[in-house]
Amino acid sequence: MFQRPALPFFHPATLIATWFGSGLARFAPGTWGSLAALPCAAALVWLGGPWTLLAAAGLVFLAGLWAGARYAAASGSGDPGAVVVDEVAGQWLALFPVALDLRLYPVAFLAFRFFDIAKVWPANWMDRKLKGGFGIMADDVVAGLYAAAVAYGVTMWIDKESLFSWTY
């Protein structure tokens, strides 16, 4: 059911890189990491609004640079499947435009999973050419931005009144 982590489970790099173990699932760890990001995103939005979610995505990105590189070095792989902190950062970016409407979280989730798997340019180039922590994180940020655009478009299509309802 779960794979063994490359570092001890409670090592900070393991906890961050695998997003508290969600990336240790043997089947579709990226999807599990994205799913684990959803309740955290909802809590962040509830506590501080959409801008808090965006700031947290930036902080998770920075933490992922270190944790992803550390975990990858310990595993001997350039981009281990268990490292899902990149999915968390990308998923939170995808959720930003729909952050206040939980009904649209599935749209952002599915759009992010599509773009993360499809690796639309420049994500495919980043996935192949960039190494280390930045290489692990960068393609998912691009996928998150593409998914955010789709989520925003769906929001606009469904309800034009809600487009700017949460701006300050």
N, C-alpha and C positions, 0 to 999 in steps of 0.2 A: 504494500500500500504506500509506504513512504521510503524514500531513499535515505541512506546514511549521509549526514553532512560531512563536508570536507574538513571542517574545523569543529571543535566541540560545540554542541548546540547553543550553550549560553555564552559563547564568545560573541562580543558585540558585532563583529563582522558577519557572523552567521545570522544573528537575529535581524540585522538590517538587510543583508543581502537576500535572505530567504523570506523576508517580511514575516518574521516570527514563526517560521516553519511552513508557511503556505506553499513555498516553492519546492518543498521536499516531496510533494506528491509525485508519484511515478508517472501518472498519466496527466498530460496537459498542465504542467506546472505554471506556465504563463497565464493560462486562463484562471487557475486557482489564485494566483497572485493578484490578477485584476479583480476577481471577485472579493478577495480580502480587502482590497482598497476601497470598496464601496461603502461599507459601514463606517470606516474611518473618515471618509470624505463627508458623509452625512453628519457625523459628529462635529467635524471641523466647521462645517457651514453653520450648524446649529449654534456653535459656540461663538463664531466670529464673522460669519458671512462668507460670500464667495471670494473676497480678496484674501481672507485667511487661508482658504483652500489653495489659492494661487501661490501665496507665500510659502505654504507648507510644501507644495510641489517643488518649489525652488530649493528648500532646505533638504528635502528627500533626495533631490538630484545631487546636491553637494555631498550628502552622506553616502549616496550610492557610488559616487566616484571612488571613494576610499574603500567602502565595504565590498563593492563588486570586484575591484582590483585585488584586494586582499583574499577574498574567497576564491577567485579564479586562480590566483597563484598557488593557493593551498590545494586546489583540486587538480591542477595541471592542465586545465582547459582554458581556452581564450574567452569563452562566454558560456559558462555552465548553465544548463537548463534550470538548475535550482535557484539561480540568481534572478529574483523577480522584483527587486526594488526598482528596476527600470520600468517594469509594468505599472508599478504604483505611481511613479512620477508621471508617466504618460497618461494613465487613466485619470489622474486628478486634473491634468490639463484638459483632457477630453470632457470632463464633467463641469469645468468652470462655466461655460455659457448656460448650462441648465441646472446650476448648483442649487437653486431654490425650489426646483420642481422635481420631486422624487419620481414622479410618473415618467420623466424623460431620462432617468438614469439608465434604463435598459437600452435606449437609443445610443447614448454615449458609450456604454459598455460594448455593444455590438459593433459600433463604428470603430472603436479603438481596437478591438480584437481583429477586425477585418484588416485594418491598415497595419497593425503589428505583424500579422501573418503574411500579408501581401507584399510588404516592404516596397512600397511605391517610392520612386526616386524623390529625394536623395537618400532615403532611408536604406535602400539596398546598397548603395555605394558606401554609406557609413558603416553598415553591417560588415561589409567585406574589407574595407580599408583601414578603419580606425581600430586601434588596439587599446588594451588596458581598460581602466574604469570609464574613460570617456567613450571608448568604442562600445562598451556594454550599454551605456546610458543614452547615447545620442540618437540612435535609430528609433527608440521608443518615444523620445521627445517629439521627433518629427511625426510619428504615428499619432501621438496625442494631439498635436496641432491640426493635423488633417481631420481627425475625429471631432475635434472641437468645432471646426468649420462645418462639418456635417451636422453636428448636434445643434449648432446655431441656426443653420438653414432649416432644419426640421422645426425648431422653435418658431422661426419666422413664418414658415408655411402653416403651422397649426394655429398660432395665435399671435398676430402682429402686436397686440396690446402688451403682451408679456415681454417683449424684446428688451425693454429698458426699465422694467418694473423694479429691478433691484439696484439700479445705479444710484450713486449717492451724490 
